[in-house]
Amino acid sequence: MSTTTNDLVAAEIAAEQEHVDRVYAELAKAAQRAELVHAEGMARGQTDRRGTGDPREEELAGLFERDALVYSASKRRASLEHQHEGLVFGRLDLEHAGRAGGDGASGHDTREVRYVGRLGVRDDDYEPLVVDWRAPAAAPFYRATPVDPQGVLRRRVLRCRGEEVVGVEDDLMVADPPEDIVVVGDGALMAALTRSRGARMRDIVATIQQHQDEAIRAPARGVTEITGGPGTGKTVVALHRAAYLLYSDRRRFEGGGVLVVGPSAAYTAYIERVLPSLGEESVVLRSLGDVVGGMTATRLDPPATAAVKGSLRVRQLLARLSREPAPDAPTQLRVFVGGHAIRLTEAHLRRARSQVLRHHHRNTSFDAAVETLAGLAWEQVQQGERAEFVDRFVDSSEVEAFAREWWRPVDPREVLLWLADQDLVRRLGVVSDEEGQLLAASYRRALTDGEWTVADVALVDDLHARLGPVVDLPSEERGFFEIEELDDASQYGVAALRVGGDGAAGSARPLAPTDEDGRPVVVASDPTASERVSRDPRTRLLAGRIGSADEYAHVLVDEAQDLSPMQWRMLGRRGRWASWTVVGDLAQASWSDLDESSRAREEAFGSNVRRSFHMDTNYRNAREIFDHAARVIREHVPDADIPAAVRETGHHPVELTAPPERLVEDARTALADLLEQVDGSVAVITPEVWRARLDGLADVADRVLVIDPLSTKGLEYDATLVVDPDAIVAESAGGVRALYVVLTRAAHRMTVLRPVDGGQG
Ligand SMILES: Nc1ncnc2c1ncn2[C@@H]1O[C@H](COP(=O)(O)OP(=O)(O)OP(=O)(O)O)[C@@H](O)[C@H]1O
């Protein structure tokens, strides 16, 4: 084997630089071509609409062609820009065995050099200069091992800064390589693992390990489960899998959509760069608080409330709730129709309501509701022709005015807020008194501070499915003039304009703000109005419209162990025809009833085929840090899935105690030490009891973050300062599992600080 002297390394780097320069030159040409196509596409769409109004047919064709050209050219330009950095990251030196000749003599072995990169680039003769990492030709880069070299003599990882090659790391796949195959570097994986952690997760295309590659390239069909302990690369592997699926069947997955769901907004911000850096812009990233269009929630409920809101029992509560009359709905109808005095009592109305809801969604059954009332009214008349009476009844403006109040469309969020009334919750049954109090208190709080919680989103989705979409009731008064006004307004960029119903006859109550006469208020273009609106909690809670569930071709769920049964149902509605990638680790679960969750999860997957991959190497934590965490979890969860940490640093976690009154001061000192020891991010992870007192530590440096335990799910830092582990256990529904999450977030250094009466730093 060759030596790794500086000269040798420099010569190898220079040789690689030559190839990388060629690739960038080719790329510059491709960028120019994309620019030309873009400009040409734009020019092709120039039509003179101003004078004559509508474009001619041939102009329309031109516009369509332009859109297609501009779209693909812009995409190509965007991907060229995103993948500029580290475009070429790998090289394979292969040897193909020569075929035996006709006379039995063996043919010559042939050598091939193949470069692997973020996207495929060819030269003018269409010869590949770089192969896309997802192409079958790149598979040996990830799959070759000394036991099964797959024709690979040497695998080389190129480390680049911008367009410059700054290092190479080799792995030899054969025991006895040809003379000219030199081997340099200490291993690309270790280099990647020891580097500093920033605010964003990075892709691992250059160092994907063989067992990870198997999960990444697994067939798309059915449900692919990726399990394993903390830091085993489950998230990063799943994201590379999303990129691989898009590459392998673009029509299906780009057309049908790929949804990636993670636990929190902090998590989506953390992973958002990975897919663009792999050339994929089309994936939809959502946290559990913004899966449902029209709603965004980041606040978490206290564990006991979250447990009620997440359990399947709450479905029955919602089923009953969705049949309740609106609190302000009229309770009887008195009307003259065809000379007959009709009186429908509260009991009649209740009967009508349950009859209609047996066959219809509430929000799309206005006509059915009026006809059912007509049937009940006819029972009181029984004279003349039934059909004639029903026609008169349905056409009566008084009946219509009543029905518009009684059967007005209800927004699922508005219905959920009815639960602020504790008497109503009690009347609905289903949950215990104590649970009912928690629910009512939670919605009273929402009505005070104008904020939904993450668990509410799944409940709104459930109610939306039960109630049907909120549609405006047909309005005879809404004539041509108003429609034109609406069009005009939209031209001027007015975002939220709604034409109300017919004021006099009693209208469908618009959710958008209205003035005293019930006329719509234009929010977006009127700063004083929007200020007024943002101050009113109820208006904030009901702003916008809830969309119907978008469906996807693939759904990727990270931290799946934390989904409540209701959240599984919410995702199930979005993946009815989808294939799934599901990532999780039960030992990190913060959900208390795991059995109920797994039932709901099975229901979401249906009878899809299952495939599972287990990751057993921890790439995140220094071994010393992980050993500490593993001891904690083993004591309480003996069957926890414990991976092997591959990297030793010699730095054991530091365990400190402090009297409560000195804790903040000691935390500040411990933080200062950590900032000296690492270059990247440092997180102070604190339970709620210390939060307010420790928030100020975030001002110590830009790279410091003060964060609660649950929000660290899926994230990692160079160093962590874990404050009051016992309180972390006590505050979380997941108990010690939550602490396990917290203790496995640091890559390089960790300090644990406990408040102890009379303790010393
Ligand atoms: N093959 C690899 N090459 C380089 N880095 C890797 C590799 N595999 C994993 N890592 C790194 O290990 C760290 C942990 O990965 P990731 O967050 O995906 O783990 P996880 O299993 O989802 O963890 P957790 O369950 O604790 O959230 C990340 O920094 C990731 O980039």
Ligand as a Chemical Component Dictionary entry (heavy atoms), coordinates in Angstrom:
data_LIG
# 
_chem_comp.id                   LIG 
_chem_comp.type                 NON-POLYMER 
_chem_comp.pdbx_formal_charge   0 
_chem_comp.three_letter_code    LIG 
# 
loop_
_chem_comp_atom.comp_id 
_chem_comp_atom.atom_id 
_chem_comp_atom.alt_atom_id 
_chem_comp_atom.type_symbol 
_chem_comp_atom.charge 
_chem_comp_atom.model_Cartn_x 
_chem_comp_atom.model_Cartn_y 
_chem_comp_atom.model_Cartn_z 
_chem_comp_atom.pdbx_ordinal 
LIG N1  N1  N 0 -23.325 7.996  6.515  1  
LIG C1  C1  C 0 -23.206 9.109  7.195  2  
LIG N2  N2  N 0 -22.234 9.983  6.919  3  
LIG C2  C2  C 0 -22.085 11.133 7.625  4  
LIG N3  N3  N 0 -22.914 11.505 8.608  5  
LIG C3  C3  C 0 -23.920 10.673 8.920  6  
LIG C4  C4  C 0 -24.126 9.446  8.240  7  
LIG N4  N4  N 0 -25.215 8.856  8.756  8  
LIG C5  C5  C 0 -25.668 9.671  9.723  9  
LIG N5  N5  N 0 -24.896 10.767 9.822  10 
LIG C6  C6  C 0 -25.056 11.895 10.729 11 
LIG O1  O1  O 0 -25.485 11.438 11.995 12 
LIG C7  C7  C 0 -26.306 12.407 12.608 13 
LIG C8  C8  C 0 -27.590 11.772 13.068 14 
LIG O2  O2  O 0 -28.425 11.504 11.973 15 
LIG P1  P1  P 0 -30.000 11.615 12.078 16 
LIG O3  O3  O 0 -30.407 12.879 12.710 17 
LIG O4  O4  O 0 -30.545 11.268 10.756 18 
LIG O5  O5  O 0 -30.272 10.412 13.110 19 
LIG P2  P2  P 0 -31.652 9.873  13.673 20 
LIG O6  O6  O 0 -31.531 8.401  13.696 21 
LIG O7  O7  O 0 -32.788 10.447 12.927 22 
LIG O8  O8  O 0 -31.590 10.428 15.144 23 
LIG P3  P3  P 0 -32.726 10.679 16.251 24 
LIG O9  O9  O 0 -33.588 9.460  16.316 25 
LIG O10 O10 O 0 -31.919 10.850 17.486 26 
LIG O11 O11 O 0 -33.438 11.918 15.859 27 
LIG C9  C9  C 0 -26.513 13.506 11.571 28 
LIG O12 O12 O 0 -25.580 14.543 11.810 29 
LIG C10 C10 C 0 -26.169 12.823 10.278 30 
LIG O13 O13 O 0 -25.725 13.717 9.302  31 
# 
loop_
_chem_comp_bond.comp_id 
_chem_comp_bond.atom_id_1 
_chem_comp_bond.atom_id_2 
_chem_comp_bond.value_order 
_chem_comp_bond.pdbx_ordinal 
LIG N1  C1  SING 1  
LIG C1  N2  SING 2  
LIG C1  C4  DOUB 3  
LIG N2  C2  DOUB 4  
LIG C2  N3  SING 5  
LIG N3  C3  DOUB 6  
LIG C3  C4  SING 7  
LIG C3  N5  SING 8  
LIG C4  N4  SING 9  
LIG N4  C5  DOUB 10 
LIG C5  N5  SING 11 
LIG N5  C6  SING 12 
LIG C6  O1  SING 13 
LIG C6  C10 SING 14 
LIG O1  C7  SING 15 
LIG C7  C8  SING 16 
LIG C7  C9  SING 17 
LIG C8  O2  SING 18 
LIG O2  P1  SING 19 
LIG P1  O3  DOUB 20 
LIG P1  O4  SING 21 
LIG P1  O5  SING 22 
LIG O5  P2  SING 23 
LIG P2  O6  DOUB 24 
LIG P2  O7  SING 25 
LIG P2  O8  SING 26 
LIG O8  P3  SING 27 
LIG P3  O9  DOUB 28 
LIG P3  O10 SING 29 
LIG P3  O11 SING 30 
LIG C9  O12 SING 31 
LIG C9  C10 SING 32 
LIG C10 O13 SING 33 
# 
